[in-house]
Amino acid sequence: MGRQRNHLKKKGAPNREQGMYKPGLQTRLMPDMTGVFGSGGSKNDRGGREMIEKLRDEIELIERHLSIARAVVEHEPIGIIKLAEVLNQPQHRVRYSLRVLEQMGYIRASSTGAYATPEMRRMLKEIPDELDAFIRALEEMKRGLVDNL
C-alpha cells in the first residue's frame, strides 16, 4: 500500500481513480475524453464496449465528485471521516475526490474540514447546463447511429 500512496503523490501520475483527468484542469469538472475511442482497432481491442466502459467509469467518477461537492456545501466545514459517513463512501475515495476538488479550486482545506469556494458554488449552479449539452450531444450521436443502421 505504501507503494501505491507514493504513486498517487506524483503529479499527473495515472491510476484507476484518476481516470483521464489532466492535472492542470481548473475550470471544468468534466473529463478530458482523449483516448476514449480506444487504440485504433487492433484484434485484441474490445472496440465499442471498451469505449463505453471508459465513458461509464468517467461518469461515475464525476458523479462522486459532484456528490462530495454538494455534501461539502451542505455540511461545511466537514472532514473526510464525516463525509465518508454521510455519503456511505470509503474514506480513500472521499480523500481522492477532495484532492481533485481542491486542485481545481473548488474547495479549501482547513483544520476544521473542507469549505466550498465561490467557484464551487458557481460550478454547481452551472453544471446542469453543461450536463444538458452533453445529453444533447449524446442524443445526436445516438440518432446518427440509428439512422445509419
N, C-alpha and C positions, 0 to 999 in steps of 0.2 A: 504494500500500500504506500510506503514511503516513496517508492519509485514513481508511482502514479501521481502523487502530490507534486513532486519535482517537475514532472512532465506538464502538469497543469499550470505551473507558475511561469513557464516560458511564454512570453507574449506571442500570441498568434499560433501557438502550437495546437495542432488539431487533436481532438479527442471526441469520443462518442457524443458527449453532451454539447460540444461547441458547434456541431453541425457545420454549416457553411458561413458562419458569421465571420466578418473581417474585423480585425481589431480597431480600425480607425472609424468605424461606422458610428456617427454621432446623432444623426437626425431621424433615423427610422428604426423601428423595431423589426421591420421585415427583413428576411434573409436575402443574401446575395445568391441568386439561383444559378450561378456559374457551376457547371458540372452536373446539373440535374438531369440532363438528357443522356447521361451515360458516356461511354468511352468511344462510341462510334460504330458499334455493332459487330464486335467480334463474336465468334461462335459460342463462346462461354458467357457472353453478355445476356442478361435476362431481359434486355430491352425495356419495353413499356412498364413491366412490373417493377423493375428497379427504379425507374424514373418516378413512378407513383409512390413507391415506398419512401424514397428520399423526400418527396414533397410532403407526404403524411408525417414523417418524422419532424420536419421543419415546422409544420403547422402545430403539432403537439408541443414543441418547444416554445413557440410563440405564445400558444395558449397558456402555458405555465408561466412564462414571463409576465403576461398580462394579468393573470390571476394574482400573482405576487405583487405586481404594481398596484392593483386595486386594493389588496389587503393592507399594503403599507399606507395608502391614503386613508383607509378606514380606521386603522389602529395605531397610527404613528404616535410616538416612536415605538417601534416594535423590533425585537431581536429575532435571530434565526430560530431559536427553540420555540418561541411563541408562534412565529409564522408557520413553522412546520406543524405545530399542533392545530392551529386554526385551519390550515389548508389540507391537513392529513397527507402531507408530503414528507419524504425523507429529508433530513437536515442537509445532506450533501447536495441535493438538488436545489433546495432553497438557497443555500450558500452560493451555488453557481449562478443562479438567476439574479440574486442580489448583486453579485460581482459584475455581471453583464449590465444590469441596470445602472450600477454606479459608474462603470466605464463610459456609458452612454450619456451620463449626466442627468439621469432620471431620479436617482436617489442620492442622499447624502448620509454617510455613516456618522454616528456619534456614540458616545459612551453609553447612552440610554437606548440606542437602537437606530433603525433606519427612518429617515424622514423623506417625504416626497419633495422634489424640487418643483418650481413653477413649470419647468419644461415637461415634467411627467404629467402634471395636471393638464397641460395643453395637449400633450400626446394622447392622453386618454379621451379627451374631447374630440380629437381629430381622427382617431383610429377607425370609428365606424365608417367614415367616408372612404378611407383607404381600403377597408375590407370590402365595401360596396364596389369599388373599382376592380378589385381582384375577382369578385364574384361575376361582374360583367365580363371580364376578360375570359374567365373560365367558361361562362355560358357561350360566348362567341366561339371559343375553341371547340367546345362540345358540338355546337351547331355545324361547324366546319367539318368535323369528323363524321357526324351523322349524315350530312348532305353528300359526302363523298363515298358513302358505302354503296 
